[in-house]
Amino acid sequence: MNKLTGLIPVLISPITEDDCIDRDALEKLCLKYKSLGVKGLWVLGTGGEDMCLTYDDRLQVTQTVSEVVGYDLDLIVGCSFFSPKETLKFIDATSNFKIKAYHAMPYHQKVSLNQIKNWYKDIADYSTLPLWCYTSGNWAKRMPPEFIRDLKNHPNIQGVKYSSSNILDIQGAIELQDDKFQVITAVVKSLYSCLSLGVKAATTIEANLFCPYIQQIFTLFEQGLYEEALKKQQFLNNSLLNYPSPATKDNFLRISEIKFLMNLRDLTPRYVTKYYRQLSSSEEGLLLEFFEKYKKELAW
């Protein structure tokens, strides 16, 4: 098993003003990530607004990313839909693309863990590519380590993205790693702690802002420069605490803020899918102040 390593950015989905996928911006962003030396991309995750995209939108995103960076980067592509039939349809349509694996997060929070387990196993049985499970404390039902232990026995389930702020749950999941099963994490504020517990790769939506800076934490830790890595982590956490998030009271997801800051660096349009709202002019002013203060750390 070729395991994921380092920072795996959660790829945002660039949107045009008329609510279509901006293919040109998506190509540009993928090539930028490649130039920064990341090893993979987490495509069509919650930070990519997957729940708000149509089937055709998601197909276009996957095809574009596949054509632009293909096997140059490890592409882990989301196949979650509210309809299980659409998940299988999507797998059929993309299985010959240049992608490494699929990831899936259950959208239904009220069904039992037993039903979620059956859903994962159905996808893993069907797909010719490996499957990554995806648990999130914000978006899905909590999946305790013992639940992951059962899933890891499936030969086509390659790993789990364990997104949680519960460090004991994280440790329990990490301890399940072996030669055929990998655990990656997703809460960037606890990256240093997760590296200390044995994680070798992590995803985060904040990579769209602080990609090179987060890469430095990985590099310093790998070099055994733990004190320097810890200082970088502490500075990053303090920066995120100062990060204005005025639209999250309506959007929950910080996507309007992220896209606005990325647009300041000419990386993507500032538009979001219609489920979310744009920033007001006064809110943009708050983000501009943040951008000026942390311009060095936000530089790509």
C-alpha positions in Angstrom: 0.0 0.0 0.0 1.4 3.4 -1.0 0.5 5.6 1.9 -0.4 9.3 1.9 2.2 11.6 3.3 2.4 15.3 4.3 -0.2 17.9 3.7 -3.3 16.9 1.6 -5.2 20.2 0.9 -9.0 20.0 0.8 -9.5 21.4 -2.7 -12.1 24.2 -2.9 -14.4 24.2 -5.9 -14.1 27.5 -7.8 -17.5 28.8 -8.8 -18.4 31.4 -11.4 -20.8 34.3 -10.7 -23.6 32.3 -12.4 -23.1 29.3 -10.2 -21.1 27.1 -12.6 -17.8 25.3 -12.0 -14.9 27.6 -13.1 -12.8 25.1 -15.0 -10.0 27.6 -15.7 -9.7 28.6 -12.1 -9.8 25.0 -11.0 -6.9 24.1 -13.4 -4.9 27.0 -12.2 -5.4 26.1 -8.5 -4.4 22.4 -9.1 -1.2 23.4 -10.9 -0.4 25.8 -8.1 -0.7 23.1 -5.5 1.5 20.9 -7.7 4.1 23.6 -7.8 4.1 23.8 -4.0 5.0 20.2 -3.8 1.9 18.7 -2.1 1.6 15.0 -2.6 -2.2 14.8 -3.0 -5.6 16.6 -3.0 -8.8 15.8 -1.1 -11.4 16.5 -3.8 -15.1 17.1 -3.3 -15.0 17.2 0.4 -17.2 19.4 2.6 -14.8 22.3 2.1 -15.3 21.8 -1.7 -19.0 22.4 -1.2 -19.8 18.9 -2.4 -23.3 18.8 -0.9 -24.2 21.9 -2.8 -22.9 20.7 -6.2 -25.0 18.8 -8.8 -24.0 15.4 -10.0 -22.7 17.0 -13.3 -20.8 19.6 -11.3 -19.0 17.0 -9.4 -18.3 15.0 -12.5 -16.8 18.1 -14.1 -14.6 18.8 -11.1 -13.3 15.2 -11.0 -12.6 15.2 -14.7 -10.8 18.5 -14.7 -8.6 17.6 -11.7 -7.8 14.2 -13.2 -6.8 15.7 -16.6 -4.7 18.5 -15.1 -2.7 16.7 -12.3 -3.7 13.1 -12.9 -1.3 10.7 -11.4 1.2 13.5 -10.5 -0.8 13.9 -7.3 -2.7 11.4 -5.2 -6.4 12.4 -5.9 -8.9 11.2 -3.3 -12.3 12.0 -4.7 -15.6 12.3 -2.8 -18.4 10.0 -3.9 -21.0 10.8 -1.3 -24.5 11.5 -2.4 -27.8 11.4 -0.5 -28.8 8.7 -3.0 -26.7 5.5 -2.8 -27.6 4.9 -6.5 -25.9 8.1 -7.4 -22.8 7.1 -5.6 -22.5 4.0 -7.6 -23.3 5.9 -10.8 -20.6 8.4 -10.0 -18.1 5.6 -9.4 -19.0 4.0 -12.8 -18.5 7.4 -14.5 -15.1 8.2 -12.9 -13.4 4.8 -12.2 -11.2 5.2 -15.3 -10.1 8.7 -14.4 -6.6 9.3 -13.1 -7.5 9.2 -9.4 -6.1 7.2 -6.5 -9.2 6.4 -4.4 -12.6 7.6 -3.4 -13.7 9.0 0.0 -17.2 8.8 1.4 -18.9 10.6 4.4 -22.4 9.6 5.3 -24.8 12.6 4.9 -27.6 11.1 7.0 -26.8 11.8 10.7 -29.8 9.9 12.1 -29.2 6.4 10.7 -27.4 3.9 12.9 -23.7 3.1 12.8 -24.7 -0.4 11.7 -26.4 1.1 8.6 -23.4 3.3 7.9 -21.1 0.3 8.1 -23.3 -1.5 5.6 -23.2 1.5 3.3 -19.4 1.7 3.5 -19.1 -2.0 2.7 -21.5 -1.8 -0.2 -19.4 1.0 -1.8 -16.1 -0.8 -1.1 -17.5 -4.0 -2.6 -18.6 -2.1 -5.7 -15.7 0.1 -6.4 -12.6 -1.0 -8.3 -10.6 1.7 -6.6 -9.9 1.8 -2.9 -12.2 3.6 -0.5 -11.5 6.0 2.4 -14.0 6.4 5.1 -14.5 9.9 6.3 -15.8 10.9 9.7 -16.4 14.4 10.8 -17.5 15.7 14.2 -19.2 18.7 12.5 -21.0 16.9 9.6 -21.6 13.3 10.4 -22.4 10.9 13.2 -19.4 10.2 15.5 -17.6 7.0 14.6 -15.7 5.7 17.6 -12.4 3.8 17.1 -14.1 0.4 17.6 -16.3 1.2 14.6 -13.3 1.9 12.5 -11.7 -1.3 13.7 -14.5 -3.3 12.1 -14.3 -1.4 8.8 -10.5 -1.7 8.4 -10.9 -5.5 7.9 -12.5 -4.9 4.5 -9.8 -5.5 1.8 -10.9 -2.4 -0.3 -11.1 0.1 2.6 -7.7 1.7 2.6 -8.0 4.1 5.5 -10.1 6.7 7.3 -10.0 10.5 7.5 -10.6 11.0 11.2 -11.8 14.6 11.6 -12.3 15.2 15.3 -11.1 17.4 18.1 -11.4 14.5 20.6 -7.7 13.6 21.0 -8.5 10.3 22.8 -10.7 9.2 19.8 -7.9 10.3 17.5 -5.4 8.3 19.3 -7.6 5.3 19.4 -8.1 5.5 15.6 -4.4 6.1 14.9 -3.5 3.0 16.9 -5.4 1.0 14.3 -2.9 1.8 11.6 -0.9 -1.0 10.0 0.7 -1.9 6.7 -2.7 -2.0 4.9 -4.7 0.7 6.7 -3.9 4.3 7.2 -5.4 7.0 9.5 -5.1 10.7 8.5 -6.5 13.6 10.5 -8.1 17.0 9.6 -8.1 19.5 12.4 -5.1 21.7 11.7 -5.0 23.2 15.2 -4.0 19.8 16.5 -1.6 18.9 13.7 1.5 18.8 16.0 -0.3 16.6 18.5 -1.4 14.2 15.7 2.1 14.0 14.3 3.3 13.2 17.8 0.8 10.3 17.9 2.0 8.9 14.6 0.0 10.5 11.8 1.9 10.8 8.5 -0.6 12.8 6.5 -3.4 15.3 7.2 -6.0 17.2 5.3 -7.3 20.7 6.0 -9.4 23.4 4.3 -7.0 25.9 5.8 -4.3 24.8 3.4 -6.1 27.0 0.9 -4.8 29.9 3.0 -1.7 28.7 4.8 -0.4 25.9 2.6 3.4 26.6 2.7 3.2 27.5 6.4 1.5 24.2 7.3 4.0 22.3 5.1 6.8 23.8 7.3 5.3 22.2 10.4 5.4 18.8 8.6 9.0 19.4 7.5 10.3 20.6 10.8 8.7 17.7 12.6 10.1 15.1 10.2 13.6 16.6 10.7 13.3 16.2 14.4 13.1 19.9 15.0 10.2 19.5 17.4 10.5 22.8 19.2 10.6 24.8 16.0 7.6 22.8 14.7 5.7 23.5 17.9 6.3 27.3 17.6 5.0 27.2 14.1 1.9 25.3 15.3 1.3 27.8 18.1 1.6 30.8 15.7 -0.8 29.1 13.3 -3.3 28.5 16.0 -3.1 32.1 17.2 -3.5 33.3 13.6 -6.6 31.2 13.2 -8.0 32.6 16.4 -7.7 36.1 15.0 -9.2 35.0 11.7 -12.5 36.9 11.1 -15.4 34.5 10.3 -18.4 36.8 10.0 -20.4 34.7 7.6 -20.1 31.4 9.5 -23.1 32.4 11.7 -25.1 31.8 8.5 -23.0 29.5 6.4 -21.4 27.4 9.2 -18.6 26.6 6.7 -15.9 29.3 6.4 -16.0 29.0 2.6 -16.9 32.7 1.8 -14.0 33.9 3.9 -11.6 31.5 2.4 -12.6 32.2 -1.2 -12.4 36.0 -0.6 -8.8 35.7 0.8 -7.9 33.4 -2.1 -9.3 35.9 -4.6 -7.0 38.6 -3.1 -4.1 36.4 -4.3 -5.8 35.7 -7.7 -6.2 32.0 -6.9 -10.0 31.6 -7.3 -13.2 33.7 -7.8 -14.8 34.7 -4.5 -18.2 33.2 -5.4 -19.8 30.4 -3.4 -22.7 28.1 -4.2 -26.1 29.4 -3.5 -26.7 27.6 -0.3 -24.1 30.0 1.2 -24.0 33.8 1.3 -21.3 36.1 0.1 -19.6 38.6 2.5 -20.9 42.1 2.9 -18.6 45.0 2.2 -18.0 45.6 5.9 -17.1 41.9 6.4 -14.7 42.1 3.5 -13.0 45.0 5.3 -12.4 42.7 8.3 -10.8 40.1 6.1 -8.7 42.7 4.3 -7.2 43.8 7.7 -6.5 40.1 8.5 -4.9 39.7 5.1 -2.6 42.7 5.6 -1.6 41.5 9.1 -0.7 37.9 8.0 0.3 38.6 4.4 3.7 36.8 4.9 2.1 33.6 6.3 -0.6 33.7 3.6 1.9 34.1 0.8 2.2 31.3 -1.8 
